């Protein structure tokens, strides 16, 4: 087994709950390659199975599962209270990381670009609509390729909870996350600061939770995956034609 890559000055922060099978796949895709001096997870669903999965993979990690249901934004607040590093790698329980992540290059990039909220690992061609692809902008800074989606939508893509690396000081800019009802409201706030999310080019992670909702466990996973696959193929072709 190859030696793990130590990621300096980055806290791995995880929101989880209710889907231990997905959580295990997600955490293993990180832990088998990277090592962090600080790992923190919060389980707002309070299920024992997810707690056990986390502690099995990160026995020295900090687990917040204290019997208090805070809601998503309240859980984020609690999670970030324990961050003491310059950077945060934020992820959720239903993403698998299947491509190399150059954390050193990403950290340098974020320090050089104060207008960038975070560097998001999600593949944009998995969620953009066909008519949105021609609104993206491809850029490269400090040897890092990324997509700028700030012209795609008036409210979205200025902040995201999808897997990303962010400067800890950027987390504090918006204040208490409980003051925002939806993620898009946080995104709208960062737009007023003239900041936006840089999306990885190409994407680095895969969403394995499509159609596997805690609220709707009977959702048709196969149909959801097929829709995402078709959209990704169409948008990838559109990107080639518009690049």
Order of alpha helices (4+ residues) and beta strands (2+ residues): beta-alpha-beta-alpha-beta-alpha-beta-beta-alpha-beta-beta-beta-beta-alpha-alpha-beta-beta-alpha
